[in-house]
């Protein structure tokens, strides 16, 4: 079962050089193969991110719907001529 690191509002995404950042989008969250690895990464989080915890993805996802992304279908606010 996959695991993610989250606080219910933010998720951990791992980018180049194993740098961990937070994202609001669950589809960008890094998934871990097991709880032990997710907990190890939790222990490496900087102090400002210590409110994030390892959670089982399947159980978490069923209780927290994925936020909608702005896909560019709507016009940008404050366009030319405003």
ROVEXRO-570515 format. One record per atom (N, C-alpha, C, CB): residue in one letter; y, z negated, x; atom name; residue number from 1. Coordinates in steps of 0.02 Angstrom, whole numbers. Glycine has a CB too. Example, Ala and Ser with C-alpha at 12.3 -4.5 7.8 and 13.67 -1.06 7.14 Angstrom:
BEGIN
+-------+--------+--------+--------+------+------+
| torlo |      Y |      Z |      X | tise | vovo |
+-------+--------+--------+--------+------+------+
|     A |   -284 |   -390 |    660 |    N |    1 |
|     A |   -225 |   -390 |    615 |   CA |    1 |
|     A |   -165 |   -390 |    660 |    C |    1 |
|     A |   -224 |   -452 |    565 |   CB |    1 |
|     S |   -112 |   -354 |    642 |    N |    2 |
|     S |    -53 |   -357 |    684 |   CA |    2 |
|     S |      2 |   -394 |    645 |    C |    2 |
|     S |    -30 |   -286 |    704 |   CB |    2 |
+-------+--------+--------+--------+------+------+
end
This chain:
BEGIN
+-------+--------+--------+--------+------+------+
| torlo |      Y |      Z |      X | tise | vovo |
+-------+--------+--------+--------+------+------+
|     X |    -59 |      0 |     42 |    N |    1 |
|     X |      0 |      0 |      0 |   CA |    1 |
|     X |     62 |      0 |     45 |    C |    1 |
|     X |      0 |    -61 |    -48 |   CB |    1 |
|     X |    110 |     44 |     32 |    N |    2 |
|     X |    171 |     46 |     74 |   CA |    2 |
|     X |    218 |    -13 |     60 |    C |    2 |
|     X |    208 |    112 |     63 |   CB |    2 |
|     X |    257 |    -31 |    110 |    N |    3 |
|     X |    305 |    -86 |    107 |   CA |    3 |
|     X |    374 |    -59 |    126 |    C |    3 |
|     X |    284 |   -145 |    153 |   CB |    3 |
|     X |    426 |    -89 |     96 |    N |    4 |
|     X |    495 |    -73 |    114 |   CA |    4 |
|     X |    532 |   -138 |    128 |    C |    4 |
|     X |    530 |    -32 |     57 |   CB |    4 |
|     X |    591 |   -133 |    157 |    N |    5 |
|     X |    634 |   -190 |    168 |   CA |    5 |
|     X |    694 |   -182 |    122 |    C |    5 |
|     X |    656 |   -197 |    243 |   CB |    5 |
|     X |    705 |   -233 |     79 |    N |    6 |
|     X |    757 |   -228 |     28 |   CA |    6 |
|     X |    781 |   -296 |      6 |    C |    6 |
|     X |    732 |   -188 |    -31 |   CB |    6 |
|     X |    840 |   -297 |    -27 |    N |    7 |
|     X |    863 |   -357 |    -61 |   CA |    7 |
|     X |    873 |   -343 |   -135 |    C |    7 |
|     X |    929 |   -382 |    -29 |   CB |    7 |
|     X |    849 |   -286 |   -159 |    N |    8 |
|     X |    857 |   -267 |   -228 |   CA |    8 |
|     X |    915 |   -220 |   -240 |    C |    8 |
|     X |    866 |   -328 |   -270 |   CB |    8 |
|     X |    962 |   -217 |   -194 |    N |    9 |
|     X |   1019 |   -172 |   -199 |   CA |    9 |
|     X |   1022 |   -123 |   -141 |    C |    9 |
|     X |   1084 |   -212 |   -204 |   CB |    9 |
|     X |   1002 |   -145 |    -83 |    N |   10 |
|     X |   1004 |   -105 |    -22 |   CA |   10 |
|     X |    934 |   -100 |      8 |    C |   10 |
|     X |   1054 |   -134 |     30 |   CB |   10 |
|     X |    923 |    -46 |     44 |    N |   11 |
|     X |    859 |    -33 |     76 |   CA |   11 |
|     X |    871 |    -17 |    149 |    C |   11 |
|     X |    821 |     25 |     41 |   CB |   11 |
|     X |    821 |    -29 |    191 |    N |   12 |
|     X |    827 |    -13 |    262 |   CA |   12 |
|     X |    803 |     57 |    274 |    C |   12 |
|     X |    788 |    -64 |    305 |   CB |   12 |
|     X |    844 |     95 |    308 |    N |   13 |
|     X |    827 |    163 |    331 |   CA |   13 |
|     X |    826 |    160 |    407 |    C |   13 |
|     X |    879 |    217 |    304 |   CB |   13 |
|     X |    778 |    192 |    438 |    N |   14 |
|     X |    774 |    194 |    510 |   CA |   14 |
|     X |    793 |    263 |    533 |    C |   14 |
|     X |    702 |    174 |    536 |   CB |   14 |
|     X |    845 |    266 |    575 |    N |   15 |
|     X |    869 |    330 |    601 |   CA |   15 |
|     X |    853 |    334 |    676 |    C |   15 |
|     X |    945 |    339 |    588 |   CB |   15 |
|     X |    879 |    384 |    709 |    N |   16 |
|     X |    865 |    395 |    780 |   CA |   16 |
|     X |    867 |    332 |    823 |    C |   16 |
|     X |    914 |    443 |    807 |   CB |   16 |
|     X |    826 |    331 |    874 |    N |   17 |
|     X |    820 |    275 |    921 |   CA |   17 |
|     X |    801 |    209 |    886 |    C |   17 |
|     X |    885 |    265 |    958 |   CB |   17 |
|     X |    764 |    214 |    831 |    N |   18 |
|     X |    742 |    155 |    792 |   CA |   18 |
|     X |    800 |    112 |    768 |    C |   18 |
|     X |    697 |    112 |    835 |   CB |   18 |
|     X |    859 |    141 |    757 |    N |   19 |
|     X |    916 |    104 |    731 |   CA |   19 |
|     X |    906 |     93 |    656 |    C |   19 |
|     X |    982 |    141 |    745 |   CB |   19 |
|     X |    916 |     31 |    633 |    N |   20 |
|     X |    908 |     15 |    562 |   CA |   20 |
|     X |    976 |     11 |    529 |    C |   20 |
|     X |    869 |    -52 |    553 |   CB |   20 |
|     X |    984 |     47 |    473 |    N |   21 |
|     X |   1045 |     45 |    434 |   CA |   21 |
|     X |   1026 |     33 |    361 |    C |   21 |
|     X |   1086 |    111 |    442 |   CB |   21 |
|     X |   1074 |     13 |    320 |    N |   22 |
|     X |   1059 |      4 |    249 |   CA |   22 |
|     X |   1080 |     66 |    211 |    C |   22 |
|     X |   1094 |    -59 |    222 |   CB |   22 |
|     X |   1045 |     77 |    156 |    N |   23 |
|     X |   1060 |    133 |    111 |   CA |   23 |
|     X |   1052 |    109 |     40 |    C |   23 |
|     X |   1014 |    194 |    126 |   CB |   23 |
|     X |   1089 |    139 |     -6 |    N |   24 |
|     X |   1082 |    122 |    -77 |   CA |   24 |
|     X |   1027 |    162 |   -111 |    C |   24 |
|     X |   1149 |    133 |   -113 |   CB |   24 |
|     X |    998 |    210 |    -75 |    N |   25 |
|     X |    950 |    256 |   -105 |   CA |   25 |
|     X |    879 |    240 |    -83 |    C |   25 |
|     X |    967 |    328 |    -87 |   CB |   25 |
|     X |    837 |    223 |   -131 |    N |   26 |
|     X |    768 |    204 |   -115 |   CA |   26 |
|     X |    729 |    262 |    -84 |    C |   26 |
|     X |    732 |    180 |   -178 |   CB |   26 |
|     X |    747 |    324 |   -100 |    N |   27 |
|     X |    711 |    381 |    -72 |   CA |   27 |
|     X |    726 |    390 |      3 |    C |   27 |
|     X |    729 |    445 |   -109 |   CB |   27 |
|     X |    776 |    355 |     29 |    N |   28 |
|     X |    792 |    358 |    101 |   CA |   28 |
|     X |    764 |    297 |    137 |    C |   28 |
|     X |    867 |    363 |    112 |   CB |   28 |
|     X |    736 |    249 |    100 |    N |   29 |
|     X |    709 |    188 |    130 |   CA |   29 |
|     X |    649 |    204 |    173 |    C |   29 |
|     X |    690 |    137 |     75 |   CB |   29 |
|     X |    645 |    170 |    229 |    N |   30 |
|     X |    586 |    179 |    273 |   CA |   30 |
|     X |    527 |    142 |    242 |    C |   30 |
|     X |    601 |    153 |    346 |   CB |   30 |
|     X |    470 |    173 |    239 |    N |   31 |
|     X |    410 |    140 |    214 |   CA |   31 |
|     X |    365 |    122 |    273 |    C |   31 |
|     X |    372 |    185 |    164 |   CB |   31 |
|     X |    338 |     63 |    269 |    N |   32 |
|     X |    292 |     37 |    320 |   CA |   32 |
|     X |    222 |     38 |    293 |    C |   32 |
|     X |    313 |    -35 |    343 |   CB |   32 |
|     X |    173 |     48 |    336 |    N |   33 |
|     X |    103 |     52 |    315 |   CA |   33 |
|     X |     73 |    -16 |    297 |    C |   33 |
|     X |     62 |     84 |    368 |   CB |   33 |
|     X |    101 |    -69 |    326 |    N |   34 |
|     X |     73 |   -135 |    311 |   CA |   34 |
|     X |    128 |   -188 |    313 |    C |   34 |
|     X |     18 |   -153 |    360 |   CB |   34 |
|     X |    113 |   -244 |    283 |    N |   35 |
|     X |    161 |   -299 |    276 |   CA |   35 |
|     X |    180 |   -328 |    344 |    C |   35 |
|     X |    132 |   -354 |    232 |   CB |   35 |
|     X |    133 |   -334 |    389 |    N |   36 |
|     X |    146 |   -364 |    454 |   CA |   36 |
|     X |    199 |   -324 |    492 |    C |   36 |
|     X |     81 |   -368 |    495 |   CB |   36 |
|     X |    195 |   -258 |    491 |    N |   37 |
|     X |    244 |   -217 |    525 |   CA |   37 |
|     X |    313 |   -224 |    491 |    C |   37 |
|     X |    222 |   -143 |    525 |   CB |   37 |
|     X |    315 |   -224 |    425 |    N |   38 |
|     X |    378 |   -232 |    389 |   CA |   38 |
|     X |    410 |   -299 |    406 |    C |   38 |
|     X |    367 |   -226 |    313 |   CB |   38 |
|     X |    370 |   -352 |    408 |    N |   39 |
|     X |    396 |   -418 |    425 |   CA |   39 |
|     X |    421 |   -421 |    497 |    C |   39 |
|     X |    343 |   -471 |    414 |   CB |   39 |
|     X |    388 |   -385 |    542 |    N |   40 |
|     X |    411 |   -382 |    612 |   CA |   40 |
|     X |    480 |   -350 |    615 |    C |   40 |
|     X |    361 |   -342 |    656 |   CB |   40 |
|     X |    490 |   -295 |    578 |    N |   41 |
|     X |    555 |   -263 |    576 |   CA |   41 |
|     X |    607 |   -309 |    544 |    C |   41 |
|     X |    552 |   -196 |    538 |   CB |   41 |
|     X |    588 |   -347 |    494 |    N |   42 |
|     X |    634 |   -396 |    464 |   CA |   42 |
|     X |    659 |   -446 |    516 |    C |   42 |
|     X |    600 |   -434 |    406 |   CB |   42 |
|     X |    614 |   -467 |    559 |    N |   43 |
|     X |    633 |   -516 |    610 |   CA |   43 |
|     X |    682 |   -486 |    661 |    C |   43 |
|     X |    571 |   -542 |    646 |   CB |   43 |
|     X |    684 |   -419 |    666 |    N |   44 |
|     X |    729 |   -386 |    713 |   CA |   44 |
|     X |    797 |   -368 |    683 |    C |   44 |
|     X |    696 |   -324 |    739 |   CB |   44 |
|     X |    805 |   -381 |    618 |    N |   45 |
|     X |    868 |   -363 |    584 |   CA |   45 |
|     X |    926 |   -405 |    612 |    C |   45 |
|     X |    862 |   -374 |    508 |   CB |   45 |
|     X |    985 |   -375 |    617 |    N |   46 |
|     X |   1044 |   -414 |    638 |   CA |   46 |
|     X |   1061 |   -467 |    586 |    C |   46 |
|     X |   1104 |   -368 |    650 |   CB |   46 |
|     X |   1099 |   -517 |    606 |    N |   47 |
|     X |   1116 |   -573 |    563 |   CA |   47 |
|     X |   1145 |   -551 |    496 |    C |   47 |
|     X |   1165 |   -618 |    598 |   CB |   47 |
|     X |   1187 |   -500 |    496 |    N |   48 |
|     X |   1219 |   -476 |    434 |   CA |   48 |
|     X |   1169 |   -446 |    384 |    C |   48 |
|     X |   1272 |   -424 |    451 |   CB |   48 |
|     X |   1109 |   -430 |    408 |    N |   49 |
|     X |   1059 |   -399 |    364 |   CA |   49 |
|     X |   1000 |   -446 |    349 |    C |   49 |
|     X |   1032 |   -335 |    396 |   CB |   49 |
|     X |   1006 |   -510 |    366 |    N |   50 |
|     X |    951 |   -557 |    358 |   CA |   50 |
|     X |    933 |   -572 |    285 |    C |   50 |
|     X |    968 |   -621 |    393 |   CB |   50 |
|     X |    975 |   -551 |    237 |    N |   51 |
|     X |    958 |   -562 |    166 |   CA |   51 |
|     X |    907 |   -510 |    141 |    C |   51 |
|     X |   1022 |   -559 |    124 |   CB |   51 |
|     X |    887 |   -463 |    183 |    N |   52 |
|     X |    837 |   -413 |    164 |   CA |   52 |
|     X |    767 |   -440 |    180 |    C |   52 |
|     X |    850 |   -347 |    201 |   CB |   52 |
|     X |    719 |   -425 |    137 |    N |   53 |
|     X |    651 |   -449 |    144 |   CA |   53 |
|     X |    602 |   -392 |    135 |    C |   53 |
|     X |    635 |   -506 |     94 |   CB |   53 |
|     X |    542 |   -399 |    163 |    N |   54 |
|     X |    489 |   -350 |    154 |   CA |   54 |
|     X |    460 |   -358 |     84 |    C |   54 |
|     X |    433 |   -359 |    208 |   CB |   54 |
|     X |    453 |   -303 |     48 |    N |   55 |
|     X |    425 |   -303 |    -19 |   CA |   55 |
|     X |    377 |   -245 |    -27 |    C |   55 |
|     X |    481 |   -299 |    -72 |   CB |   55 |
|     X |    325 |   -257 |    -66 |    N |   56 |
|     X |    276 |   -205 |    -80 |   CA |   56 |
|     X |    310 |   -150 |   -120 |    C |   56 |
|     X |    214 |   -233 |   -117 |   CB |   56 |
|     X |    307 |    -88 |    -97 |    N |   57 |
|     X |    345 |    -33 |   -128 |   CA |   57 |
|     X |    325 |    -22 |   -200 |    C |   57 |
|     X |    334 |     30 |    -89 |   CB |   57 |
|     X |    262 |    -19 |   -217 |    N |   58 |
|     X |    240 |     -5 |   -285 |   CA |   58 |
|     X |    266 |    -56 |   -334 |    C |   58 |
|     X |    163 |     -2 |   -288 |   CB |   58 |
|     X |    259 |   -120 |   -318 |    N |   59 |
|     X |    281 |   -174 |   -361 |   CA |   59 |
|     X |    357 |   -174 |   -366 |    C |   59 |
|     X |    256 |   -242 |   -336 |   CB |   59 |
|     X |    391 |   -165 |   -310 |    N |   60 |
|     X |    464 |   -164 |   -309 |   CA |   60 |
|     X |    491 |   -107 |   -350 |    C |   60 |
|     X |    490 |   -160 |   -237 |   CB |   60 |
|     X |    464 |    -47 |   -339 |    N |   61 |
|     X |    489 |     13 |   -372 |   CA |   61 |
|     X |    482 |      9 |   -448 |    C |   61 |
|     X |    452 |     75 |   -346 |   CB |   61 |
|     X |    431 |    -24 |   -473 |    N |   62 |
|     X |    421 |    -28 |   -545 |   CA |   62 |
|     X |    473 |    -74 |   -578 |    C |   62 |
|     X |    351 |    -52 |   -561 |   CB |   62 |
|     X |    503 |   -120 |   -539 |    N |   63 |
|     X |    553 |   -166 |   -567 |   CA |   63 |
|     X |    625 |   -145 |   -554 |    C |   63 |
|     X |    541 |   -235 |   -538 |   CB |   63 |
|     X |    635 |    -98 |   -509 |    N |   64 |
|     X |    702 |    -76 |   -490 |   CA |   64 |
|     X |    706 |      0 |   -494 |    C |   64 |
|     X |    721 |   -101 |   -419 |   CB |   64 |
|     X |    738 |     27 |   -546 |    N |   65 |
|     X |    742 |    100 |   -551 |   CA |   65 |
|     X |    784 |    129 |   -495 |    C |   65 |
|     X |    772 |    120 |   -619 |   CB |   65 |
|     X |    769 |    190 |   -477 |    N |   66 |
|     X |    804 |    224 |   -423 |   CA |   66 |
|     X |    875 |    243 |   -446 |    C |   66 |
|     X |    765 |    286 |   -400 |   CB |   66 |
|     X |    927 |    225 |   -406 |    N |   67 |
|     X |    995 |    245 |   -427 |   CA |   67 |
|     X |   1003 |    320 |   -423 |    C |   67 |
|     X |   1048 |    210 |   -382 |   CB |   67 |
|     X |   1046 |    346 |   -467 |    N |   68 |
|     X |   1058 |    418 |   -467 |   CA |   68 |
|     X |   1103 |    437 |   -410 |    C |   68 |
|     X |   1087 |    441 |   -534 |   CB |   68 |
|     X |   1088 |    492 |   -379 |    N |   69 |
|     X |   1130 |    519 |   -326 |   CA |   69 |
|     X |   1178 |    570 |   -355 |    C |   69 |
|     X |   1088 |    550 |   -270 |   CB |   69 |
|     X |   1238 |    574 |   -327 |    N |   70 |
|     X |   1285 |    627 |   -346 |   CA |   70 |
|     X |   1260 |    690 |   -312 |    C |   70 |
|     X |   1359 |    609 |   -327 |   CB |   70 |
|     X |   1237 |    737 |   -351 |    N |   71 |
|     X |   1208 |    799 |   -323 |   CA |   71 |
|     X |   1259 |    854 |   -314 |    C |   71 |
|     X |   1152 |    824 |   -366 |   CB |   71 |
|     X |   1321 |    840 |   -331 |    N |   72 |
|     X |   1373 |    890 |   -324 |   CA |   72 |
|     X |   1382 |    931 |   -387 |    C |   72 |
|     X |   1356 |    936 |   -267 |   CB |   72 |
|     X |   1347 |    913 |   -441 |    N |   73 |
|     X |   1353 |    950 |   -504 |   CA |   73 |
|     X |   1420 |    936 |   -538 |    C |   73 |
|     X |   1296 |    932 |   -551 |   CB |   73 |
|     X |   1447 |    875 |   -526 |    N |   74 |
|     X |   1510 |    857 |   -556 |   CA |   74 |
|     X |   1567 |    875 |   -508 |    C |   74 |
|     X |   1512 |    782 |   -574 |   CB |   74 |
|     X |   1625 |    895 |   -534 |    N |   75 |
|     X |   1681 |    911 |   -490 |   CA |   75 |
|     X |   1706 |    848 |   -456 |    C |   75 |
|     X |   1738 |    944 |   -529 |   CB |   75 |
|     X |   1730 |    855 |   -395 |    N |   76 |
|     X |   1756 |    798 |   -357 |   CA |   76 |
|     X |   1821 |    774 |   -390 |    C |   76 |
|     X |   1768 |    818 |   -282 |   CB |   76 |
|     X |   1832 |    709 |   -387 |    N |   77 |
|     X |   1892 |    680 |   -415 |   CA |   77 |
|     X |   1950 |    695 |   -368 |    C |   77 |
|     X |   1884 |    605 |   -426 |   CB |   77 |
|     X |   2011 |    701 |   -397 |    N |   78 |
|     X |   2070 |    711 |   -357 |   CA |   78 |
|     X |   2073 |    779 |   -323 |    C |   78 |
|     X |   2075 |    658 |   -305 |   CB |   78 |
|     X |   2050 |    830 |   -357 |    N |   79 |
|     X |   2049 |    897 |   -328 |   CA |   79 |
|     X |   2119 |    926 |   -320 |    C |   79 |
|     X |   2007 |    943 |   -371 |   CB |   79 |
|     X |   2123 |    985 |   -297 |    N |   80 |
|     X |   2187 |   1018 |   -285 |   CA |   80 |
|     X |   2226 |   1023 |   -351 |    C |   80 |
|     X |   2177 |   1089 |   -255 |   CB |   80 |
|     X |   2291 |   1012 |   -346 |    N |   81 |
|     X |   2334 |   1017 |   -404 |   CA |   81 |
|     X |   2342 |    953 |   -442 |    C |   81 |
|     X |   2309 |   1070 |   -449 |   CB |   81 |
|     X |   2308 |    899 |   -420 |    N |   82 |
|     X |   2314 |    834 |   -455 |   CA |   82 |
|     X |   2374 |    796 |   -429 |    C |   82 |
|     X |   2250 |    792 |   -447 |   CB |   82 |
+-------+--------+--------+--------+------+------+
end
